[in-house]
Amino acid sequence: MKNIDNLKMPELLEEIVRMRAETEAIRKETEAIRKETEAIRKQGEEAHNQRIAEIDAIRKEGEANKIKGEAELLALKKESEKADEKLKSTMDRLGFNVGNGVENMFYQSILSNPTLNNIHFDIVNSNVKLYNERGATATEIDLVLVNKTSVGLVETKHRFRPEDLEKFLNHSYPMFKKYGGNLLCTHIYLFIAASSYDNDVVQLAKTQGVGVLHLKNNLIEVEGNLKIY
C-alpha cells in the first residue's frame, strides 16, 4: 500500500479505487467462506439430526422388539407350564399304573408262595384300607399278610426311595398300629418291595429290621434280618 500523504489527487483517487476493489474482494472472499462454513454447519446438523433419527428409530424398534419378545416369552412360558402340567399328569398316571403293576406282580408271586423269610402266611390281601374314628381313610397298606400269630405289611413302589421308607415307618405303620383292629397280632413284620431301590434305602431298611423283597423269576427273595415290630 502506497503512502497516500505523498500522492497527488489523480494518484490518490486511483489508490482509493484500488483499495476499495481490494476491500470488496476481501469481503466477497469472507462472505464465501462464511457461506461455505454455514453450509458445512448445516450439513453437519443434518447429519447429526439424521443420526439422532436413526438412533431413535433403532431405540423404538428395540423397545417394540422387547415388548414383542416379552409377550412371546410370556406366551411360551404359559405354553410350557401347560405342557408341564400335562406331562406331570401323564407321569402321575403312568407312575400310578406302573406302581399298581409292581404291586400286582409281588401280590401274585406271594400269593403263589406265601412264605417270606421262613414265615408262612395263610392269607394275602392287597390294598387294605384302615379308617379313623370319623370314617376317613387313615392309611392304605399295599399288601397285608396274615397267619395265626403274625402280620406282614408290605409297601410296594416302582422305585423305592428313602422318603418312601420314612413314610412307611412313621405314618403307615403307626396308623396300622392305631387302627389295625383284629389284625394286631403278636408279631408284626415290615417289608418293602420294588422293581428298583435307591442306593441308600436297602441299607437303611436293613438297619431298621425291614425286609427288602426282590422278585427274581417270579420267586421272592428277602434281604435283611427281620425285626418284630
PASEBA-1860 file (N, C-alpha, C; in nm, 3 decimals):
! residues 229
1> MKNIDNLK> 0.086/-0.120/0.000/0.000/0.000/0.000/0.089/0.124/0.000 ~ 0.053/0.218/-0.089/0.131/0.343/-0.102/0.099/0.438/0.011 ~ 0.194/0.532/0.040/0.172/0.638/0.139/0.090/0.747/0.074 ~ -0.039/0.755/0.115/-0.133/0.847/0.047/-0.101/0.992/0.076 ~ -0.018/1.022/0.177/0.015/1.162/0.210/0.103/1.223/0.100 ~ 0.173/1.142/0.027/0.264/1.191/-0.075/0.205/1.182/-0.215 ~ 0.077/1.137/-0.222/0.016/1.120/-0.353/-0.056/1.247/-0.396 ~ -0.054/1.269/-0.526/-0.132/1.378/-0.585/-0.273/1.330/-0.605
9> MPELLEEI> -0.364/1.421/-0.637/-0.507/1.389/-0.644/-0.537/1.274/-0.739 ~ -0.489/1.274/-0.861/-0.521/1.161/-0.951/-0.470/1.029/-0.897 ~ -0.350/1.036/-0.841/-0.295/0.912/-0.786/-0.372/0.869/-0.662 ~ -0.417/0.968/-0.584/-0.495/0.939/-0.463/-0.626/0.871/-0.500 ~ -0.693/0.925/-0.601/-0.820/0.865/-0.643/-0.799/0.723/-0.694 ~ -0.688/0.706/-0.763/-0.658/0.572/-0.817/-0.631/0.473/-0.703 ~ -0.561/0.522/-0.601/-0.530/0.433/-0.486/-0.656/0.398/-0.409 ~ -0.746/0.501/-0.395/-0.872/0.474/-0.323/-0.954/0.370/-0.398
17> VRMRAETE> -0.960/0.383/-0.529/-1.036/0.285/-0.610/-0.976/0.147/-0.593 ~ -0.840/0.143/-0.595/-0.774/0.013/-0.581/-0.802/-0.049/-0.445 ~ -0.798/0.036/-0.342/-0.821/-0.012/-0.205/-0.965/-0.061/-0.189 ~ -1.060/0.013/-0.251/-1.199/-0.032/-0.245/-1.216/-0.167/-0.313 ~ -1.149/-0.182/-0.427/-1.159/-0.308/-0.501/-1.100/-0.422/-0.418 ~ -0.990/-0.394/-0.351/-0.926/-0.496/-0.268/-1.015/-0.531/-0.148 ~ -1.074/-0.425/-0.088/-1.164/-0.448/0.027/-1.285/-0.531/-0.015 ~ -1.340/-0.498/-0.134/-1.456/-0.571/-0.183/-1.421/-0.718/-0.209
25> AIRKETEA> -1.300/-0.737/-0.264/-1.256/-0.874/-0.289/-1.246/-0.954/-0.159 ~ -1.188/-0.883/-0.056/-1.176/-0.949/0.076/-1.315/-0.980/0.134 ~ -1.408/-0.881/0.114/-1.544/-0.901/0.167/-1.611/-1.021/0.101 ~ -1.594/-1.026/-0.037/-1.655/-1.138/-0.109/-1.594/-1.272/-0.067 ~ -1.463/-1.268/-0.047/-1.396/-1.392/-0.005/-1.445/-1.434/0.134 ~ -1.458/-1.332/0.223/-1.507/-1.360/0.359/-1.649/-1.415/0.355 ~ -1.733/-1.352/0.267/-1.872/-1.398/0.254/-1.877/-1.540/0.200 ~ -1.788/-1.569/0.106/-1.784/-1.705/0.050/-1.745/-1.805/0.158
33> IRKETEAI> -1.644/-1.763/0.238/-1.601/-1.852/0.348/-1.715/-1.871/0.448 ~ -1.788/-1.759/0.477/-1.900/-1.769/0.572/-2.007/-1.864/0.520 ~ -2.040/-1.845/0.388/-2.142/-1.931/0.330/-2.098/-2.078/0.329 ~ -1.970/-2.098/0.298/-1.919/-2.236/0.299/-1.925/-2.296/0.439 ~ -1.886/-2.210/0.538/-1.892/-2.256/0.678/-2.036/-2.288/0.719 ~ -2.130/-2.200/0.679/-2.272/-2.221/0.710/-2.323/-2.350/0.646 ~ -2.277/-2.370/0.520/-2.319/-2.493/0.451/-2.267/-2.617/0.524 ~ -2.140/-2.608/0.566/-2.080/-2.722/0.640/-2.153/-2.744/0.772
41> RKQGEEAH> -2.187/-2.628/0.840/-2.261/-2.640/0.967/-2.396/-2.707/0.946 ~ -2.469/-2.658/0.840/-2.600/-2.717/0.812/-2.587/-2.865/0.776 ~ -2.483/-2.895/0.697/-2.462/-3.035/0.660/-2.434/-3.120/0.785 ~ -2.356/-3.061/0.875/-2.326/-3.132/1.000/-2.451/-3.151/1.084 ~ -2.533/-3.045/1.091/-2.658/-3.055/1.168/-2.750/-3.159/1.107 ~ -2.760/-3.158/0.973/-2.846/-3.256/0.907/-2.797/-3.399/0.932 ~ -2.664/-3.415/0.924/-2.608/-3.548/0.950/-2.632/-3.589/1.095 ~ -2.615/-3.490/1.186/-2.639/-3.517/1.328/-2.786/-3.555/1.353
49> NQRIAEID> -2.876/-3.472/1.294/-3.019/-3.499/1.311/-3.059/-3.633/1.251 ~ -2.998/-3.664/1.134/-3.027/-3.792/1.071/-2.981/-3.907/1.159 ~ -2.861/-3.889/1.219/-2.809/-3.993/1.308/-2.898/-4.008/1.431 ~ -2.942/-3.895/1.486/-3.033/-3.900/1.602/-3.162/-3.972/1.565 ~ -3.214/-3.939/1.444/-3.337/-4.003/1.398/-3.316/-4.154/1.383 ~ -3.198/-4.192/1.327/-3.169/-4.335/1.311/-3.159/-4.405/1.446 ~ -3.090/-4.337/1.540/-3.077/-4.396/1.675/-3.214/-4.408/1.741 ~ -3.297/-4.305/1.726/-3.431/-4.308/1.784/-3.514/-4.419/1.722
57> AIRKEGEA> -3.500/-4.435/1.588/-3.573/-4.542/1.520/-3.527/-4.678/1.570 ~ -3.393/-4.693/1.588/-3.338/-4.819/1.640/-3.388/-4.844/1.782 ~ -3.391/-4.735/1.863/-3.439/-4.748/2.001/-3.585/-4.792/2.004 ~ -3.667/-4.725/1.919/-3.810/-4.761/1.915/-3.829/-4.904/1.867 ~ -3.749/-4.942/1.766/-3.758/-5.080/1.717/-3.716/-5.179/1.825 ~ -3.610/-5.140/1.900/-3.565/-5.225/2.009/-3.672/-5.239/2.117 ~ -3.737/-5.126/2.151/-3.844/-5.132/2.252/-3.960/-5.217/2.201 ~ -3.994/-5.200/2.072/-4.103/-5.279/2.014/-4.067/-5.427/2.015
65> NKIKGEAE> -3.941/-5.457/1.979/-3.897/-5.597/1.981/-3.894/-5.652/2.122 ~ -3.856/-5.566/2.219/-3.854/-5.609/2.359/-3.995/-5.644/2.405 ~ -4.090/-5.555/2.373/-4.229/-5.581/2.411/-4.281/-5.707/2.343 ~ -4.248/-5.719/2.214/-4.289/-5.838/2.140/-4.224/-5.964/2.197 ~ -4.093/-5.949/2.228/-4.021/-6.063/2.284/-4.076/-6.104/2.420 ~ -4.108/-6.003/2.504/-4.165/-6.033/2.636/-4.300/-6.101/2.621 ~ -4.379/-6.054/2.524/-4.511/-6.115/2.501/-4.494/-6.259/2.453 ~ -4.398/-6.279/2.361/-4.374/-6.414/2.311/-4.319/-6.503/2.421
73> LLALKKES> -4.230/-6.446/2.505/-4.173/-6.523/2.616/-4.282/-6.563/2.715 ~ -4.374/-6.468/2.744/-4.485/-6.497/2.834/-4.574/-6.606/2.777 ~ -4.600/-6.595/2.646/-4.683/-6.697/2.580/-4.615/-6.833/2.585 ~ -4.481/-6.833/2.560/-4.406/-6.959/2.568/-4.405/-7.016/2.708 ~ -4.393/-6.925/2.808/-4.393/-6.969/2.948/-4.526/-7.035/2.983 ~ -4.636/-6.970/2.941/-4.768/-7.027/2.969/-4.786/-7.161/2.898 ~ -4.738/-7.165/2.773/-4.748/-7.290/2.697/-4.664/-7.399/2.763 ~ -4.544/-7.359/2.812/-4.457/-7.455/2.879/-4.519/-7.504/3.008
81> EKADEKLK> -4.583/-7.412/3.083/-4.649/-7.451/3.208/-4.762/-7.549/3.181 ~ -4.838/-7.522/3.074/-4.945/-7.615/3.037/-4.888/-7.752/3.000 ~ -4.777/-7.748/2.924/-4.714/-7.874/2.884/-4.661/-7.949/3.007 ~ -4.602/-7.873/3.103/-4.551/-7.935/3.225/-4.664/-7.998/3.305 ~ -4.776/-7.927/3.315/-4.891/-7.981/3.387/-4.942/-8.108/3.320 ~ -4.948/-8.104/3.188/-4.994/-8.220/3.114/-4.899/-8.338/3.132 ~ -4.766/-8.307/3.125/-4.666/-8.412/3.144/-4.673/-8.468/3.285 ~ -4.687/-8.379/3.385/-4.695/-8.424/3.524/-4.816/-8.514/3.543
89> STMDRLGF> -4.928/-8.472/3.484/-5.049/-8.553/3.495/-5.029/-8.690/3.431 ~ -4.964/-8.687/3.313/-4.938/-8.813/3.244/-4.844/-8.901/3.325 ~ -4.736/-8.838/3.380/-4.640/-8.915/3.459/-4.703/-8.967/3.586 ~ -4.790/-8.886/3.647/-4.860/-8.933/3.767/-4.945/-9.056/3.736 ~ -5.017/-9.047/3.623/-5.100/-9.163/3.585/-5.013/-9.282/3.552 ~ -4.900/-9.254/3.481/-4.809/-9.362/3.446/-4.748/-9.423/3.571 ~ -4.705/-9.334/3.665/-4.648/-9.385/3.789/-4.747/-9.467/3.867 ~ -4.872/-9.423/3.869/-4.977/-9.498/3.939/-4.995/-9.634/3.874
97> NVGNGVEN> -5.000/-9.636/3.740/-5.019/-9.762/3.669/-4.901/-9.855/3.688 ~ -4.777/-9.796/3.679/-4.658/-9.878/3.699/-4.652/-9.930/3.840 ~ -4.685/-9.842/3.937/-4.687/-9.885/4.077/-4.785/-9.997/4.100 ~ -4.903/-9.986/4.040/-5.001/-10.093/4.052/-4.951/-10.221/3.990 ~ -4.876/-10.206/3.877/-4.821/-10.325/3.812/-4.721/-10.396/3.901 ~ -4.634/-10.319/3.968/-4.535/-10.377/4.060/-4.606/-10.443/4.177 ~ -4.705/-10.374/4.231/-4.780/-10.430/4.343/-4.845/-10.562/4.303 ~ -4.903/-10.566/4.185/-4.971/-10.687/4.139/-4.872/-10.802/4.118
105> MFYQSILS> -4.751/-10.769/4.066/-4.651/-10.874/4.046/-4.610/-10.937/4.178 ~ -4.583/-10.853/4.279/-4.547/-10.907/4.409/-4.665/-10.980/4.473 ~ -4.783/-10.926/4.455/-4.902/-10.990/4.511/-4.920/-11.130/4.454 ~ -4.911/-11.142/4.321/-4.929/-11.271/4.258/-4.819/-11.369/4.298 ~ -4.696/-11.320/4.307/-4.585/-11.407/4.344/-4.598/-11.455/4.489 ~ -4.633/-11.363/4.580/-4.650/-11.403/4.721/-4.771/-11.494/4.735 ~ -4.876/-11.465/4.659/-4.996/-11.548/4.665/-4.966/-11.692/4.625 ~ -4.877/-11.708/4.526/-4.844/-11.844/4.481/-4.750/-11.915/4.579
113> NPTLNNIH> -4.676/-11.836/4.659/-4.587/-11.896/4.759/-4.577/-11.801/4.877 ~ -4.674/-11.804/4.969/-4.684/-11.704/5.077/-4.590/-11.731/5.195 ~ -4.463/-11.754/5.164/-4.364/-11.775/5.269/-4.250/-11.675/5.250 ~ -4.229/-11.591/5.350/-4.123/-11.491/5.344/-4.030/-11.510/5.463 ~ -3.903/-11.532/5.434/-3.803/-11.548/5.541/-3.844/-11.659/5.638 ~ -3.891/-11.769/5.581/-3.936/-11.888/5.656/-4.061/-11.864/5.740 ~ -4.131/-11.755/5.714/-4.257/-11.729/5.782/-4.370/-11.754/5.682 ~ -4.452/-11.850/5.711/-4.561/-11.883/5.619/-4.687/-11.804/5.660
121> FDIVNSNV> -4.748/-11.742/5.562/-4.871/-11.668/5.586/-4.989/-11.740/5.520 ~ -5.101/-11.737/5.588/-5.219/-11.809/5.539/-5.306/-11.724/5.447 ~ -5.302/-11.593/5.468/-5.388/-11.502/5.390/-5.303/-11.390/5.332 ~ -5.332/-11.355/5.207/-5.263/-11.243/5.142/-5.370/-11.147/5.089 ~ -5.373/-11.026/5.143/-5.470/-10.925/5.099/-5.396/-10.807/5.036 ~ -5.459/-10.745/4.937/-5.399/-10.628/4.873/-5.488/-10.506/4.895 ~ -5.423/-10.389/4.896/-5.494/-10.262/4.910/-5.587/-10.260/5.032 ~ -5.530/-10.282/5.147/-5.608/-10.285/5.270/-5.616/-10.143/5.326
129> KLYNERGA> -5.738/-10.092/5.336/-5.759/-9.956/5.389/-5.799/-9.962/5.535 ~ -5.741/-9.871/5.612/-5.776/-9.859/5.753/-5.840/-9.723/5.775 ~ -5.946/-9.718/5.855/-6.025/-9.596/5.872/-6.011/-9.544/6.015 ~ -6.016/-9.410/6.027/-6.009/-9.349/6.160/-6.147/-9.340/6.223 ~ -6.153/-9.271/6.337/-6.279/-9.263/6.411/-6.389/-9.194/6.332 ~ -6.353/-9.104/6.242/-6.453/-9.030/6.163/-6.492/-9.103/6.036 ~ -6.432/-9.219/6.013/-6.465/-9.295/5.894/-6.383/-9.259/5.773 ~ -6.286/-9.168/5.791/-6.199/-9.130/5.680/-6.081/-9.228/5.673
137> TATEIDLV> -6.021/-9.241/5.555/-5.909/-9.331/5.537/-5.787/-9.280/5.614 ~ -5.738/-9.361/5.707/-5.620/-9.324/5.784/-5.493/-9.360/5.709 ~ -5.495/-9.476/5.646/-5.382/-9.520/5.564/-5.427/-9.637/5.479 ~ -5.343/-9.671/5.384/-5.369/-9.787/5.299/-5.241/-9.868/5.288 ~ -5.249/-9.995/5.319/-5.134/-10.085/5.312/-5.144/-10.163/5.182 ~ -5.036/-10.164/5.106/-5.041/-10.229/4.974/-5.071/-10.379/4.986 ~ -4.994/-10.447/5.070/-5.016/-10.591/5.091/-5.013/-10.621/5.240 ~ -5.111/-10.699/5.285/-5.117/-10.741/5.425/-5.121/-10.894/5.427
145> LVNKTSVG> -5.020/-10.952/5.493/-5.008/-11.098/5.502/-5.041/-11.140/5.644 ~ -5.122/-11.245/5.658/-5.172/-11.281/5.792/-5.159/-11.431/5.815 ~ -5.115/-11.467/5.936/-5.130/-11.605/5.986/-5.182/-11.597/6.128 ~ -5.180/-11.704/6.200/-5.243/-11.707/6.332/-5.171/-11.618/6.434 ~ -5.043/-11.598/6.413/-4.967/-11.523/6.514/-4.897/-11.400/6.460 ~ -4.900/-11.381/6.329/-4.819/-11.273/6.271/-4.892/-11.200/6.160 ~ -4.848/-11.080/6.139/-4.894/-10.998/6.027/-4.772/-10.941/5.955 ~ -4.773/-10.947/5.824/-4.667/-10.885/5.745/-4.724/-10.770/5.664
153> LVETKHRF> -4.663/-10.654/5.675/-4.706/-10.536/5.599/-4.604/-10.510/5.489 ~ -4.653/-10.499/5.367/-4.564/-10.480/5.252/-4.600/-10.349/5.183 ~ -4.501/-10.260/5.171/-4.516/-10.136/5.096/-4.447/-10.153/4.961 ~ -4.520/-10.131/4.851/-4.463/-10.151/4.718/-4.449/-10.017/4.645 ~ -4.343/-10.007/4.566/-4.319/-9.891/4.480/-4.252/-9.940/4.352 ~ -4.266/-9.860/4.247/-4.189/-9.892/4.126/-4.041/-9.873/4.156 ~ -4.006/-9.756/4.216/-3.870/-9.731/4.264/-3.879/-9.683/4.408 ~ -3.811/-9.752/4.497/-3.821/-9.720/4.639/-3.712/-9.621/4.678
161> RPEDLEKF> -3.754/-9.513/4.743/-3.662/-9.407/4.785/-3.662/-9.397/4.939 ~ -3.561/-9.335/4.997/-3.556/-9.322/5.143/-3.680/-9.255/5.202 ~ -3.734/-9.153/5.132/-3.853/-9.087/5.186/-3.975/-9.179/5.188 ~ -3.976/-9.277/5.095/-4.086/-9.375/5.095/-4.076/-9.465/5.218 ~ -3.954/-9.503/5.251/-3.933/-9.585/5.371/-3.969/-9.507/5.497 ~ -3.930/-9.381/5.501/-3.963/-9.297/5.617/-4.114/-9.285/5.636 ~ -4.186/-9.266/5.527/-4.332/-9.256/5.534/-4.392/-9.388/5.580 ~ -4.337/-9.497/5.531/-4.387/-9.629/5.570/-4.368/-9.653/5.720
169> LNHSYPMF> -4.251/-9.615/5.771/-4.221/-9.640/5.912/-4.290/-9.540/6.006 ~ -4.302/-9.415/5.961/-4.350/-9.310/6.051/-4.497/-9.273/6.029 ~ -4.558/-9.327/5.926/-4.701/-9.298/5.904/-4.784/-9.426/5.887 ~ -4.752/-9.502/5.783/-4.835/-9.620/5.753/-4.836/-9.720/5.869 ~ -4.716/-9.751/5.919/-4.709/-9.848/6.029/-4.777/-9.796/6.156 ~ -4.751/-9.672/6.202/-4.822/-9.622/6.320/-4.974/-9.620/6.302 ~ -5.020/-9.585/6.181/-5.164/-9.587/6.156/-5.220/-9.729/6.163 ~ -5.140/-9.825/6.117/-5.183/-9.964/6.129/-5.191/-10.006/6.276
177> KKYGGNLL> -5.091/-9.965/6.354/-5.092/-9.998/6.498/-5.212/-9.936/6.567 ~ -5.255/-9.819/6.518/-5.365/-9.749/6.582/-5.501/-9.802/6.538 ~ -5.513/-9.836/6.409/-5.645/-9.873/6.356/-5.651/-10.014/6.299 ~ -5.549/-10.096/6.330/-5.546/-10.231/6.273/-5.649/-10.326/6.329 ~ -5.705/-10.295/6.443/-5.812/-10.379/6.499/-5.768/-10.521/6.526 ~ -5.845/-10.616/6.472/-5.816/-10.757/6.500/-5.694/-10.810/6.425 ~ -5.630/-10.723/6.343/-5.506/-10.765/6.276/-5.383/-10.742/6.362 ~ -5.402/-10.682/6.479/-5.290/-10.655/6.568/-5.251/-10.782/6.641
185> CTHIYLFI> -5.175/-10.866/6.573/-5.131/-10.993/6.631/-5.004/-10.973/6.712 ~ -4.952/-11.084/6.764/-4.833/-11.075/6.849/-4.713/-11.021/6.773 ~ -4.692/-11.069/6.651/-4.575/-11.032/6.574/-4.616/-10.952/6.449 ~ -4.546/-10.843/6.427/-4.568/-10.765/6.305/-4.434/-10.750/6.234 ~ -4.432/-10.784/6.107/-4.311/-10.773/6.025/-4.336/-10.672/5.913 ~ -4.232/-10.599/5.882/-4.243/-10.497/5.776/-4.154/-10.534/5.658 ~ -4.207/-10.512/5.538/-4.133/-10.541/5.416/-4.152/-10.425/5.316 ~ -4.049/-10.405/5.235/-4.064/-10.314/5.121/-4.036/-10.393/4.994
193> AASSYDND> -4.107/-10.355/4.886/-4.095/-10.428/4.760/-4.093/-10.328/4.645 ~ -4.002/-10.348/4.549/-3.992/-10.256/4.436/-3.918/-10.321/4.321 ~ -3.935/-10.262/4.203/-3.857/-10.307/4.088/-3.711/-10.264/4.103 ~ -3.691/-10.146/4.166/-3.555/-10.097/4.190/-3.554/-10.014/4.317 ~ -3.434/-10.000/4.376/-3.418/-9.928/4.502/-3.309/-9.823/4.488 ~ -3.330/-9.707/4.552/-3.222/-9.610/4.563/-3.108/-9.670/4.645 ~ -2.988/-9.616/4.624/-2.869/-9.676/4.686/-2.881/-9.687/4.838 ~ -2.933/-9.584/4.903/-2.932/-9.581/5.050/-3.046/-9.659/5.113
201> VVQLAKTQ> -3.153/-9.682/5.036/-3.274/-9.731/5.100/-3.261/-9.876/5.148 ~ -3.186/-9.960/5.075/-3.173/-10.101/5.115/-3.099/-10.110/5.248 ~ -2.986/-10.040/5.259/-2.909/-10.045/5.385/-2.990/-9.984/5.499 ~ -3.060/-9.876/5.469/-3.142/-9.812/5.572/-3.252/-9.905/5.620 ~ -3.316/-9.975/5.528/-3.421/-10.070/5.564/-3.364/-10.183/5.649 ~ -3.248/-10.232/5.612/-3.187/-10.343/5.687/-3.152/-10.301/5.830 ~ -3.106/-10.176/5.848/-3.076/-10.130/5.984/-3.202/-10.116/6.067 ~ -3.319/-10.099/6.002/-3.446/-10.086/6.073/-3.516/-10.220/6.089
209> GVGVLHLK> -3.453/-10.327/6.041/-3.515/-10.459/6.052/-3.632/-10.478/5.956 ~ -3.630/-10.403/5.845/-3.735/-10.414/5.744/-3.684/-10.504/5.632 ~ -3.762/-10.605/5.595/-3.721/-10.696/5.489/-3.731/-10.630/5.352 ~ -3.629/-10.650/5.271/-3.627/-10.596/5.135/-3.657/-10.710/5.038 ~ -3.767/-10.697/4.966/-3.811/-10.805/4.877/-3.758/-10.783/4.736 ~ -3.707/-10.890/4.677/-3.662/-10.889/4.539/-3.738/-10.997/4.463 ~ -3.786/-10.962/4.346/-3.860/-11.056/4.263/-3.768/-11.106/4.153 ~ -3.735/-11.235/4.157/-3.647/-11.295/4.058/-3.711/-11.422/4.004
217> NNLIEVEG> -3.740/-11.418/3.874/-3.804/-11.533/3.808/-3.930/-11.577/3.881 ~ -4.010/-11.475/3.917/-4.138/-11.498/3.985/-4.122/-11.554/4.125 ~ -4.001/-11.555/4.178/-3.978/-11.600/4.315/-3.935/-11.482/4.400 ~ -3.979/-11.481/4.525/-3.948/-11.371/4.617/-3.824/-11.407/4.699 ~ -3.726/-11.315/4.699/-3.611/-11.328/4.787/-3.617/-11.215/4.889 ~ -3.585/-11.248/5.015/-3.589/-11.149/5.123/-3.447/-11.117/5.167 ~ -3.413/-10.988/5.163/-3.282/-10.943/5.208/-3.295/-10.875/5.344 ~ -3.206/-10.910/5.435/-3.208/-10.847/5.568/-3.266/-10.935/5.675
225> NLKIY> -3.233/-10.902/5.800/-3.285/-10.975/5.918/-3.409/-10.901/5.970 ~ -3.517/-10.973/5.980/-3.644/-10.910/6.018/-3.647/-10.876/6.167 ~ -3.707/-10.763/6.194/-3.733/-10.720/6.331/-3.881/-10.737/6.361 ~ -3.912/-10.781/6.480/-4.051/-10.792/6.522/-4.097/-10.655/6.573 ~ -4.197/-10.599/6.511/-4.249/-10.467/6.550/-4.367/-10.483/6.645
END
